[in-house]
C-alpha cells in the first residue's frame, strides 16, 4: 500500500524558504506571485492491507518523526 504525507508550516509561522522562492520567481519575471509557502512531500510504501492500521501507524510516524507538530501541519493520503 502506498501512502503520501504532506507536511506544511502552520499559518503564522515564518517561511524563509518560501520567501526566497517568491523572490527568485519575481526576479525571473513572475510578478503575479503574492506568496509562497514551502513544504515537503513524503511517499511511503507500506506492507499489509489494513487501512485503519496504516492510518494509525502513519499518524504515529508523523507525530514522532515526520512532522514537527509545534510548527507544522500534516495530511495523510493512502493511495
Wavefront OBJ file of the C-alpha trace (Angstrom):
o trace
v 0.000 0.000 0.000
v 1.308 3.450 -0.861
v 0.946 6.466 1.370
v 1.672 10.129 0.895
v 2.312 12.561 3.752
v 2.275 16.283 3.016
v 3.871 18.491 5.660
v 3.391 22.266 5.641
v 4.154 25.077 8.029
v 1.264 26.293 10.157
v -0.220 29.703 9.364
v 1.681 32.448 11.137
v 4.998 30.578 11.110
v 7.661 32.435 9.134
v 8.747 30.626 5.969
v 12.167 31.913 4.845
v 12.438 29.295 2.082
v 9.050 30.336 0.745
v 10.144 33.989 0.740
v 13.367 33.054 -1.092
v 11.372 31.156 -3.721
v 8.970 34.069 -4.081
v 11.883 36.483 -4.577
v 13.512 34.206 -7.147
v 10.251 33.863 -9.077
v 9.815 37.632 -9.134
v 13.391 38.068 -10.378
v 12.573 35.619 -13.186
v 9.645 37.793 -14.243
v 6.772 36.015 -12.474
v 5.399 39.179 -10.860
v 1.944 37.751 -10.082
v 3.130 35.531 -7.217
v 1.851 37.121 -3.998
v 3.010 34.478 -1.505
v 4.853 31.151 -1.423
v 4.708 28.539 1.334
v 7.201 25.697 1.005
v 6.588 22.234 2.457
v 7.642 18.652 1.982
v 6.106 15.550 0.448
v 6.985 12.101 1.813
v 5.939 8.949 -0.051
v 5.981 5.626 1.760
v 5.428 2.033 0.653
v 3.688 0.112 3.437
v 3.283 -3.632 3.774
v -0.122 -5.003 4.711
v -3.622 -4.117 3.582
v -5.304 -2.884 6.759
v -6.145 0.761 6.001
v -7.186 1.563 9.571
v -3.902 0.266 10.986
v -1.932 2.023 8.233
v -3.590 5.361 9.042
v -2.889 4.886 12.754
v 0.759 3.996 12.043
v 1.179 6.977 9.714
v -0.289 9.356 12.289
v 2.154 7.955 14.850
v 5.058 8.365 12.390
v 4.089 11.982 11.775
v 3.724 12.777 15.463
v 7.085 11.175 16.342
v 9.322 11.959 13.359
v 7.949 13.200 10.053
v 6.427 16.491 11.234
v 7.292 18.988 13.922
v 3.735 19.397 15.171
v 4.587 22.576 17.064
v 5.081 24.487 13.797
v 3.875 22.088 11.070
v 0.621 20.534 9.910
v 0.471 17.222 8.074
v -2.008 15.478 5.787
v -2.061 11.727 5.209
v -3.281 10.089 1.998
v -3.482 6.355 1.324
v -3.169 5.654 -2.382
l 1 2 3 4 5 6 7 8 9 10 11 12 13 14 15 16 17 18 19 20 21 22 23 24 25 26 27 28 29 30 31 32 33 34 35 36 37 38 39 40 41 42 43 44 45 46 47 48 49 50 51 52 53 54 55 56 57 58 59 60 61 62 63 64 65 66 67 68 69 70 71 72 73 74 75 76 77 78 79
